[in-house]
Structure formats: C-alpha cells, structure tokens
Amino acid sequence: MQPVMKSIEQKYGTQVKVVFHDVWTEAGAPYGKKYGIEAIPTQVFLDETGKEYFRHVGFFPEEELIKVLNQKGVK
C-alpha cells in the first residue's frame, strides 16, 4: 500500500494527510488499539474533525481510493 499512499500524498498533499502507523511495533500499538486494527493493511479515513468516515481492509487500488476521497470533496 505504501506506493499507492505515496502517490495519493503527491497528488492530493494539500488536501489529504497520509499517516502510517506500524501497529505491530511498540510505538504503533496504541494506534492499532485506538482504531481497532485487526489486519494489515487497513486504511482508516478520517474527516477534518478526526471522525472516521470510511475504512477498508486489504489492498486498496488507487482508483478506488480516489473515489472515496472524491466523496469528501477532494478533487
């Protein structure tokens, strides 16, 4: 997923913040708990207030990911 997410960051970086947490590490484990991550990869989409509005588990093709962003006004 990292190449897809890097591409999203490059294309939409002024509108979207991409954050990676390795939830299997000590530093990332609290985020795994906070967001209920049970499988990798999991993408959690948060709005500007930090509220989750979409979640996907597994590989997420860039074209499909962009559709989710478009629904929130990212163009």
Secondary structure by P-SEA (a helix, b strand, c coil): caaaaaaaaaaccccbbbbbbccccccaaaaaaaaccccccbbbbbcccccccccccccccaaaaaaaaaaaccc
